């Protein structure tokens, strides 16, 4: 099975990097966050695994964290947009 992979450097959040893998059908296989609120981000990672990229993007795009203009879920949506357009290897 071919997979797609991205390491996305976040901006404006406590997490610094999101590592995401999806299959050729855009089903998310793994998500790892570097930095940020470990428990919350583990929860997000487990919830999105097995989901279609487009479904996840539509649910988490635009979420803000306090007074910040973005959040870890919003940054994950950005990463998933890039991953969706990547070629499977």
Biopython code that builds the backbone (N, CA, C, O; Angstrom):
import numpy as np
from Bio.PDB.StructureBuilder import StructureBuilder

atoms = [
    (1, "UNK", "N", (0.848, -1.180, 0.000)),
    (1, "UNK", "CA", (0.000, 0.000, 0.000)),
    (1, "UNK", "C", (0.892, 1.240, 0.000)),
    (1, "UNK", "O", (1.822, 1.348, 0.799)),
    (2, "UNK", "N", (0.603, 2.154, -0.886)),
    (2, "UNK", "CA", (1.367, 3.400, -0.968)),
    (2, "UNK", "C", (0.930, 4.340, 0.149)),
    (2, "UNK", "O", (-0.231, 4.351, 0.558)),
    (3, "UNK", "N", (1.880, 5.119, 0.629)),
    (3, "UNK", "CA", (1.580, 6.066, 1.701)),
    (3, "UNK", "C", (2.078, 7.460, 1.331)),
    (3, "UNK", "O", (2.951, 7.631, 0.480)),
    (4, "UNK", "N", (1.491, 8.448, 2.003)),
    (4, "UNK", "CA", (1.939, 9.840, 1.906)),
    (4, "UNK", "C", (2.399, 10.253, 3.291)),
    (4, "UNK", "O", (1.839, 9.816, 4.297)),
    (5, "UNK", "N", (3.417, 11.095, 3.341)),
    (5, "UNK", "CA", (3.979, 11.509, 4.627)),
    (5, "UNK", "C", (4.387, 12.970, 4.552)),
    (5, "UNK", "O", (4.872, 13.446, 3.526)),
    (6, "UNK", "N", (4.180, 13.676, 5.666)),
    (6, "UNK", "CA", (4.612, 15.070, 5.744)),
    (6, "UNK", "C", (5.070, 15.367, 7.163)),
    (6, "UNK", "O", (4.534, 14.826, 8.130)),
    (7, "UNK", "N", (6.064, 16.230, 7.272)),
    (7, "UNK", "CA", (6.461, 16.826, 8.547)),
    (7, "UNK", "C", (6.202, 18.318, 8.391)),
    (7, "UNK", "O", (6.894, 19.012, 7.647)),
    (8, "UNK", "N", (5.192, 18.795, 9.107)),
    (8, "UNK", "CA", (4.722, 20.163, 8.958)),
    (8, "UNK", "C", (5.182, 20.997, 10.152)),
    (8, "UNK", "O", (4.861, 20.676, 11.297)),
    (9, "UNK", "N", (5.932, 22.064, 9.885)),
    (9, "UNK", "CA", (6.364, 22.977, 10.942)),
    (9, "UNK", "C", (5.228, 23.942, 11.247)),
    (9, "UNK", "O", (4.789, 24.692, 10.375)),
    (10, "UNK", "N", (4.758, 23.918, 12.484)),
    (10, "UNK", "CA", (3.616, 24.740, 12.875)),
    (10, "UNK", "C", (4.022, 26.193, 13.078)),
    (10, "UNK", "O", (5.204, 26.520, 13.181)),
    (11, "UNK", "N", (3.015, 27.049, 13.133)),
    (11, "UNK", "CA", (3.236, 28.470, 13.362)),
    (11, "UNK", "C", (2.161, 28.972, 14.310)),
    (11, "UNK", "O", (0.975, 28.728, 14.090)),
    (12, "UNK", "N", (2.569, 29.677, 15.369)),
    (12, "UNK", "CA", (1.618, 30.297, 16.274)),
    (12, "UNK", "C", (1.044, 29.381, 17.337)),
    (12, "UNK", "O", (0.057, 29.730, 17.984)),
    (13, "UNK", "N", (1.654, 28.199, 17.533)),
    (13, "UNK", "CA", (1.162, 27.253, 18.528)),
    (13, "UNK", "C", (2.297, 26.764, 19.418)),
    (13, "UNK", "O", (3.471, 26.986, 19.125)),
    (14, "UNK", "N", (1.934, 26.104, 20.497)),
    (14, "UNK", "CA", (2.938, 25.521, 21.390)),
    (14, "UNK", "C", (3.624, 24.328, 20.748)),
    (14, "UNK", "O", (4.811, 24.095, 20.976)),
    (15, "UNK", "N", (2.880, 23.565, 19.941)),
    (15, "UNK", "CA", (3.523, 22.461, 19.220)),
    (15, "UNK", "C", (4.417, 23.066, 18.139)),
    (15, "UNK", "O", (4.137, 24.141, 17.610)),
    (16, "UNK", "N", (5.493, 22.357, 17.826)),
    (16, "UNK", "CA", (6.458, 22.872, 16.859)),
    (16, "UNK", "C", (6.416, 22.140, 15.523)),
    (16, "UNK", "O", (6.807, 22.688, 14.492)),
    (17, "UNK", "N", (5.939, 20.895, 15.548)),
    (17, "UNK", "CA", (5.976, 20.065, 14.344)),
    (17, "UNK", "C", (4.848, 19.046, 14.415)),
    (17, "UNK", "O", (4.522, 18.539, 15.489)),
    (18, "UNK", "N", (4.252, 18.750, 13.254)),
    (18, "UNK", "CA", (3.255, 17.692, 13.145)),
    (18, "UNK", "C", (3.731, 16.729, 12.078)),
    (18, "UNK", "O", (4.019, 17.132, 10.951)),
    (19, "UNK", "N", (3.814, 15.458, 12.431)),
    (19, "UNK", "CA", (4.235, 14.393, 11.529)),
    (19, "UNK", "C", (2.988, 13.568, 11.200)),
    (19, "UNK", "O", (2.379, 12.979, 12.094)),
    (20, "UNK", "N", (2.607, 13.527, 9.914)),
    (20, "UNK", "CA", (1.356, 12.861, 9.521)),
    (20, "UNK", "C", (1.608, 11.897, 8.363)),
    (20, "UNK", "O", (2.356, 12.195, 7.432)),
    (21, "UNK", "N", (0.965, 10.740, 8.451)),
    (21, "UNK", "CA", (1.007, 9.738, 7.383)),
    (21, "UNK", "C", (-0.420, 9.372, 7.001)),
    (21, "UNK", "O", (-1.277, 9.207, 7.869)),
    (22, "UNK", "N", (-0.674, 9.245, 5.699)),
    (22, "UNK", "CA", (-1.978, 8.809, 5.188)),
    (22, "UNK", "C", (-1.753, 7.817, 4.054)),
    (22, "UNK", "O", (-0.682, 7.786, 3.449)),
    (23, "UNK", "N", (-2.776, 7.002, 3.770)),
    (23, "UNK", "CA", (-2.647, 6.078, 2.654)),
    (23, "UNK", "C", (-3.042, 6.769, 1.347)),
    (23, "UNK", "O", (-3.393, 7.949, 1.342)),
    (24, "UNK", "N", (-2.982, 6.027, 0.244)),
    (24, "UNK", "CA", (-3.255, 6.624, -1.067)),
    (24, "UNK", "C", (-4.717, 7.037, -1.229)),
    (24, "UNK", "O", (-5.053, 7.766, -2.162)),
    (25, "UNK", "N", (-5.589, 6.578, -0.328)),
    (25, "UNK", "CA", (-7.003, 6.967, -0.358)),
    (25, "UNK", "C", (-7.300, 8.142, 0.581)),
    (25, "UNK", "O", (-8.461, 8.461, 0.839)),
    (26, "UNK", "N", (-6.242, 8.779, 1.088)),
    (26, "UNK", "CA", (-6.339, 9.925, 2.002)),
    (26, "UNK", "C", (-6.973, 9.566, 3.344)),
    (26, "UNK", "O", (-7.655, 10.386, 3.960)),
    (27, "UNK", "N", (-6.740, 8.336, 3.789)),
    (27, "UNK", "CA", (-7.147, 7.923, 5.127)),
    (27, "UNK", "C", (-5.942, 8.096, 6.047)),
    (27, "UNK", "O", (-4.871, 7.549, 5.782)),
    (28, "UNK", "N", (-6.115, 8.852, 7.122)),
    (28, "UNK", "CA", (-5.014, 9.158, 8.038)),
    (28, "UNK", "C", (-4.600, 7.896, 8.790)),
    (28, "UNK", "O", (-5.436, 7.202, 9.371)),
    (29, "UNK", "N", (-3.313, 7.612, 8.772)),
    (29, "UNK", "CA", (-2.771, 6.425, 9.430)),
    (29, "UNK", "C", (-2.115, 6.745, 10.769)),
    (29, "UNK", "O", (-2.302, 6.016, 11.743)),
    (30, "UNK", "N", (-1.344, 7.838, 10.820)),
    (30, "UNK", "CA", (-0.642, 8.222, 12.048)),
    (30, "UNK", "C", (-0.503, 9.728, 12.121)),
    (30, "UNK", "O", (-0.355, 10.405, 11.104)),
    (31, "UNK", "N", (-0.554, 10.248, 13.353)),
    (31, "UNK", "CA", (-0.306, 11.670, 13.601)),
    (31, "UNK", "C", (0.510, 11.780, 14.883)),
    (31, "UNK", "O", (0.140, 11.218, 15.914)),
    (32, "UNK", "N", (1.614, 12.501, 14.812)),
    (32, "UNK", "CA", (2.444, 12.781, 15.983)),
    (32, "UNK", "C", (2.700, 14.282, 16.052)),
    (32, "UNK", "O", (3.012, 14.917, 15.045)),
    (33, "UNK", "N", (2.565, 14.841, 17.254)),
    (33, "UNK", "CA", (2.879, 16.251, 17.489)),
    (33, "UNK", "C", (4.160, 16.322, 18.302)),
    (33, "UNK", "O", (4.373, 15.514, 19.206)),
    (34, "UNK", "N", (5.005, 17.282, 17.983)),
    (34, "UNK", "CA", (6.196, 17.574, 18.776)),
    (34, "UNK", "C", (5.916, 18.859, 19.534)),
    (34, "UNK", "O", (5.703, 19.910, 18.930)),
    (35, "UNK", "N", (5.915, 18.772, 20.861)),
    (35, "UNK", "CA", (5.595, 19.919, 21.702)),
    (35, "UNK", "C", (4.091, 20.036, 21.893)),
    (35, "UNK", "O", (3.323, 19.233, 21.363)),
    (36, "UNK", "N", (3.685, 21.021, 22.639)),
    (36, "UNK", "CA", (2.268, 21.246, 22.882)),
    (36, "UNK", "C", (1.754, 20.470, 24.082)),
    (36, "UNK", "O", (2.534, 19.904, 24.848)),
    (37, "UNK", "N", (0.449, 20.448, 24.242)),
    (37, "UNK", "CA", (-0.216, 19.773, 25.367)),
    (37, "UNK", "C", (-0.313, 18.285, 25.059)),
    (37, "UNK", "O", (-1.202, 17.856, 24.323)),
    (38, "UNK", "N", (0.585, 17.509, 25.613)),
    (38, "UNK", "CA", (0.750, 16.111, 25.254)),
    (38, "UNK", "C", (-0.541, 15.303, 25.309)),
    (38, "UNK", "O", (-0.864, 14.607, 24.347)),
    (39, "UNK", "N", (-1.276, 15.377, 26.393)),
    (39, "UNK", "CA", (-2.496, 14.582, 26.519)),
    (39, "UNK", "C", (-3.541, 14.956, 25.482)),
    (39, "UNK", "O", (-4.121, 14.084, 24.836)),
    (40, "UNK", "N", (-3.781, 16.247, 25.324)),
    (40, "UNK", "CA", (-4.768, 16.699, 24.337)),
    (40, "UNK", "C", (-4.372, 16.295, 22.922)),
    (40, "UNK", "O", (-5.217, 15.866, 22.136)),
    (41, "UNK", "N", (-3.098, 16.432, 22.600)),
    (41, "UNK", "CA", (-2.652, 16.133, 21.241)),
    (41, "UNK", "C", (-2.637, 14.635, 20.972)),
    (41, "UNK", "O", (-2.856, 14.213, 19.836)),
    (42, "UNK", "N", (-2.382, 13.827, 21.995)),
    (42, "UNK", "CA", (-2.510, 12.373, 21.826)),
    (42, "UNK", "C", (-3.966, 12.019, 21.533)),
    (42, "UNK", "O", (-4.252, 11.160, 20.699)),
    (43, "UNK", "N", (-4.884, 12.696, 22.232)),
    (43, "UNK", "CA", (-6.301, 12.460, 21.999)),
    (43, "UNK", "C", (-6.714, 12.821, 20.589)),
    (43, "UNK", "O", (-7.417, 12.055, 19.929)),
    (44, "UNK", "N", (-6.282, 13.981, 20.121)),
    (44, "UNK", "CA", (-6.592, 14.394, 18.750)),
    (44, "UNK", "C", (-6.028, 13.388, 17.757)),
    (44, "UNK", "O", (-6.701, 12.998, 16.803)),
    (45, "UNK", "N", (-4.787, 12.972, 17.990)),
    (45, "UNK", "CA", (-4.142, 12.016, 17.089)),
    (45, "UNK", "C", (-4.940, 10.725, 16.987)),
    (45, "UNK", "O", (-5.154, 10.216, 15.887)),
    (46, "UNK", "N", (-5.378, 10.198, 18.106)),
    (46, "UNK", "CA", (-6.143, 8.946, 18.092)),
    (46, "UNK", "C", (-7.513, 9.120, 17.440)),
    (46, "UNK", "O", (-7.994, 8.224, 16.746)),
    (47, "UNK", "N", (-8.131, 10.265, 17.664)),
    (47, "UNK", "CA", (-9.458, 10.501, 17.091)),
    (47, "UNK", "C", (-9.432, 10.621, 15.570)),
    (47, "UNK", "O", (-10.374, 10.197, 14.901)),
    (48, "UNK", "N", (-8.363, 11.193, 15.019)),
    (48, "UNK", "CA", (-8.332, 11.410, 13.566)),
    (48, "UNK", "C", (-7.803, 10.207, 12.790)),
    (48, "UNK", "O", (-8.056, 10.099, 11.590)),
    (49, "UNK", "N", (-7.081, 9.306, 13.440)),
    (49, "UNK", "CA", (-6.576, 8.123, 12.737)),
    (49, "UNK", "C", (-7.744, 7.283, 12.242)),
    (49, "UNK", "O", (-8.700, 7.024, 12.973)),
    (50, "UNK", "N", (-7.646, 6.862, 10.984)),
    (50, "UNK", "CA", (-8.708, 6.092, 10.354)),
    (50, "UNK", "C", (-9.753, 6.955, 9.670)),
    (50, "UNK", "O", (-10.664, 6.435, 9.026)),
    (51, "UNK", "N", (-9.629, 8.270, 9.804)),
    (51, "UNK", "CA", (-10.587, 9.205, 9.200)),
    (51, "UNK", "C", (-10.049, 9.713, 7.859)),
    (51, "UNK", "O", (-8.841, 9.730, 7.622)),
    (52, "UNK", "N", (-10.973, 10.125, 6.992)),
    (52, "UNK", "CA", (-10.583, 10.707, 5.705)),
    (52, "UNK", "C", (-10.088, 12.136, 5.952)),
    (52, "UNK", "O", (-10.656, 12.869, 6.761)),
    (53, "UNK", "N", (-9.043, 12.509, 5.256)),
    (53, "UNK", "CA", (-8.443, 13.841, 5.407)),
    (53, "UNK", "C", (-9.486, 14.950, 5.285)),
    (53, "UNK", "O", (-9.506, 15.865, 6.108)),
    (54, "UNK", "N", (-10.345, 14.885, 4.279)),
    (54, "UNK", "CA", (-11.330, 15.953, 4.061)),
    (54, "UNK", "C", (-12.308, 16.075, 5.226)),
    (54, "UNK", "O", (-12.699, 17.185, 5.587)),
    (55, "UNK", "N", (-12.710, 14.946, 5.820)),
    (55, "UNK", "CA", (-13.627, 14.973, 6.958)),
    (55, "UNK", "C", (-12.996, 15.668, 8.159)),
    (55, "UNK", "O", (-13.645, 16.445, 8.859)),
    (56, "UNK", "N", (-11.719, 15.372, 8.384)),
    (56, "UNK", "CA", (-11.013, 15.973, 9.520)),
    (56, "UNK", "C", (-10.818, 17.465, 9.290)),
    (56, "UNK", "O", (-11.064, 18.268, 10.190)),
    (57, "UNK", "N", (-10.381, 17.842, 8.100)),
    (57, "UNK", "CA", (-10.170, 19.258, 7.792)),
    (57, "UNK", "C", (-11.448, 20.058, 8.035)),
    (57, "UNK", "O", (-11.404, 21.132, 8.635)),
    (58, "UNK", "N", (-12.578, 19.542, 7.573)),
    (58, "UNK", "CA", (-13.841, 20.286, 7.709)),
    (58, "UNK", "C", (-14.249, 20.464, 9.168)),
    (58, "UNK", "O", (-14.961, 21.413, 9.496)),
    (59, "UNK", "N", (-13.811, 19.574, 10.038)),
    (59, "UNK", "CA", (-14.182, 19.661, 11.450)),
    (59, "UNK", "C", (-13.251, 20.547, 12.275)),
    (59, "UNK", "O", (-13.685, 21.148, 13.258)),
    (60, "UNK", "N", (-11.966, 20.636, 11.887)),
    (60, "UNK", "CA", (-11.004, 21.321, 12.763)),
    (60, "UNK", "C", (-10.466, 22.641, 12.205)),
    (60, "UNK", "O", (-9.839, 23.404, 12.940)),
    (61, "UNK", "N", (-10.695, 22.920, 10.931)),
    (61, "UNK", "CA", (-10.194, 24.165, 10.343)),
    (61, "UNK", "C", (-10.822, 25.356, 11.061)),
    (61, "UNK", "O", (-12.034, 25.396, 11.273)),
    (62, "UNK", "N", (-9.992, 26.318, 11.430)),
    (62, "UNK", "CA", (-10.478, 27.564, 12.018)),
    (62, "UNK", "C", (-10.596, 27.559, 13.532)),
    (62, "UNK", "O", (-10.962, 28.578, 14.118)),
    (63, "UNK", "N", (-10.298, 26.438, 14.181)),
    (63, "UNK", "CA", (-10.330, 26.417, 15.648)),
    (63, "UNK", "C", (-9.213, 27.320, 16.161)),
    (63, "UNK", "O", (-8.089, 27.279, 15.660)),
    (64, "UNK", "N", (-9.532, 28.138, 17.168)),
    (64, "UNK", "CA", (-8.541, 29.041, 17.756)),
    (64, "UNK", "C", (-8.249, 28.614, 19.187)),
    (64, "UNK", "O", (-9.081, 27.981, 19.837)),
    (65, "UNK", "N", (-7.078, 28.960, 19.664)),
    (65, "UNK", "CA", (-6.655, 28.656, 21.026)),
    (65, "UNK", "C", (-6.541, 29.976, 21.793)),
    (65, "UNK", "O", (-5.594, 30.738, 21.600)),
    (66, "UNK", "N", (-7.514, 30.231, 22.657)),
    (66, "UNK", "CA", (-7.506, 31.478, 23.420)),
    (66, "UNK", "C", (-7.502, 32.682, 22.494)),
    (66, "UNK", "O", (-8.319, 32.769, 21.577)),
    (67, "UNK", "N", (-6.575, 33.618, 22.734)),
    (67, "UNK", "CA", (-6.486, 34.832, 21.923)),
    (67, "UNK", "C", (-5.655, 34.627, 20.653)),
    (67, "UNK", "O", (-5.532, 35.545, 19.842)),
    (68, "UNK", "N", (-5.087, 33.437, 20.475)),
    (68, "UNK", "CA", (-4.280, 33.163, 19.281)),
    (68, "UNK", "C", (-5.186, 33.063, 18.063)),
    (68, "UNK", "O", (-6.375, 32.768, 18.183)),
    (69, "UNK", "N", (-4.613, 33.311, 16.891)),
    (69, "UNK", "CA", (-5.381, 33.236, 15.647)),
    (69, "UNK", "C", (-5.443, 31.824, 15.075)),
    (69, "UNK", "O", (-6.080, 31.598, 14.046)),
    (70, "UNK", "N", (-4.788, 30.877, 15.734)),
    (70, "UNK", "CA", (-4.731, 29.492, 15.271)),
    (70, "UNK", "C", (-4.711, 28.572, 16.488)),
    (70, "UNK", "O", (-4.822, 29.032, 17.624)),
    (71, "UNK", "N", (-4.571, 27.282, 16.245)),
    (71, "UNK", "CA", (-4.490, 26.281, 17.306)),
    (71, "UNK", "C", (-3.788, 25.052, 16.737)),
    (71, "UNK", "O", (-3.524, 24.983, 15.537)),
    (72, "UNK", "N", (-3.491, 24.097, 17.589)),
    (72, "UNK", "CA", (-2.893, 22.852, 17.090)),
    (72, "UNK", "C", (-3.833, 22.136, 16.124)),
    (72, "UNK", "O", (-3.365, 21.650, 15.095)),
    (73, "UNK", "N", (-5.148, 22.043, 16.403)),
    (73, "UNK", "CA", (-6.027, 21.432, 15.415)),
    (73, "UNK", "C", (-6.058, 22.205, 14.088)),
    (73, "UNK", "O", (-6.076, 21.591, 13.021)),
    (74, "UNK", "N", (-6.064, 23.524, 14.140)),
    (74, "UNK", "CA", (-6.047, 24.335, 12.920)),
    (74, "UNK", "C", (-4.758, 24.102, 12.139)),
    (74, "UNK", "O", (-4.778, 24.024, 10.910)),
    (75, "UNK", "N", (-3.650, 23.994, 12.843)),
    (75, "UNK", "CA", (-2.379, 23.711, 12.182)),
    (75, "UNK", "C", (-2.376, 22.310, 11.579)),
    (75, "UNK", "O", (-1.785, 22.089, 10.521)),
    (76, "UNK", "N", (-3.038, 21.360, 12.251)),
    (76, "UNK", "CA", (-3.172, 20.013, 11.685)),
    (76, "UNK", "C", (-3.975, 20.078, 10.388)),
    (76, "UNK", "O", (-3.646, 19.377, 9.431)),
    (77, "UNK", "N", (-5.009, 20.895, 10.337)),
    (77, "UNK", "CA", (-5.781, 21.061, 9.097)),
    (77, "UNK", "C", (-4.878, 21.561, 7.974)),
    (77, "UNK", "O", (-4.988, 21.093, 6.840)),
    (78, "UNK", "N", (-3.985, 22.506, 8.273)),
    (78, "UNK", "CA", (-3.033, 22.997, 7.269)),
    (78, "UNK", "C", (-2.121, 21.872, 6.789)),
    (78, "UNK", "O", (-1.878, 21.724, 5.591)),
    (79, "UNK", "N", (-1.618, 21.079, 7.739)),
    (79, "UNK", "CA", (-0.742, 19.956, 7.394)),
    (79, "UNK", "C", (-1.491, 18.953, 6.511)),
    (79, "UNK", "O", (-0.934, 18.441, 5.540)),
    (80, "UNK", "N", (-2.737, 18.679, 6.844)),
    (80, "UNK", "CA", (-3.524, 17.718, 6.073)),
    (80, "UNK", "C", (-3.805, 18.222, 4.662)),
    (80, "UNK", "O", (-3.848, 17.429, 3.723)),
    (81, "UNK", "N", (-3.997, 19.524, 4.501)),
    (81, "UNK", "CA", (-4.176, 20.100, 3.158)),
    (81, "UNK", "C", (-2.941, 19.821, 2.305)),
    (81, "UNK", "O", (-3.052, 19.416, 1.148)),
    (82, "UNK", "N", (-1.765, 20.042, 2.890)),
    (82, "UNK", "CA", (-0.524, 19.779, 2.149)),
    (82, "UNK", "C", (-0.377, 18.292, 1.854)),
    (82, "UNK", "O", (0.023, 17.904, 0.757)),
    (83, "UNK", "N", (-0.705, 17.460, 2.847)),
    (83, "UNK", "CA", (-0.572, 16.016, 2.670)),
    (83, "UNK", "C", (-1.524, 15.505, 1.595)),
    (83, "UNK", "O", (-1.166, 14.629, 0.807)),
    (84, "UNK", "N", (-2.728, 16.049, 1.563)),
    (84, "UNK", "CA", (-3.735, 15.626, 0.584)),
    (84, "UNK", "C", (-3.213, 15.812, -0.843)),
    (84, "UNK", "O", (-3.506, 15.008, -1.727)),
    (85, "UNK", "N", (-2.455, 16.854, -1.054)),
    (85, "UNK", "CA", (-1.942, 17.164, -2.388)),
    (85, "UNK", "C", (-0.597, 16.516, -2.699)),
    (85, "UNK", "O", (-0.073, 16.668, -3.802)),
    (86, "UNK", "N", (-0.036, 15.791, -1.726)),
    (86, "UNK", "CA", (1.249, 15.126, -1.934)),
    (86, "UNK", "C", (1.044, 13.836, -2.728)),
    (86, "UNK", "O", (-0.050, 13.271, -2.745)),
    (87, "UNK", "N", (2.092, 13.388, -3.372)),
    (87, "UNK", "CA", (2.028, 12.132, -4.126)),
    (87, "UNK", "C", (2.341, 10.969, -3.190)),
    (87, "UNK", "O", (3.222, 11.063, -2.336)),
    (88, "UNK", "N", (1.620, 9.893, -3.361)),
    (88, "UNK", "CA", (1.862, 8.674, -2.574)),
    (88, "UNK", "C", (3.155, 8.026, -3.059)),
    (88, "UNK", "O", (3.486, 8.061, -4.244)),
    (89, "UNK", "N", (3.873, 7.436, -2.109)),
    (89, "UNK", "CA", (5.146, 6.757, -2.455)),
    (89, "UNK", "C", (4.980, 5.267, -2.335)),
    (89, "UNK", "O", (5.926, 4.519, -2.581)),
]
sb = StructureBuilder()
sb.init_structure("model")
sb.init_model(0)
sb.init_chain("A")
sb.init_seg("    ")
for serial, (resi, resn, name, xyz) in enumerate(atoms, 1):
    if name == "N":
        sb.init_residue(resn, " ", resi, " ")
    sb.init_atom(name, np.array(xyz, "f"), 0.0, 1.0, " ", f" {name:<3s}", serial, name[0])
structure = sb.get_structure()
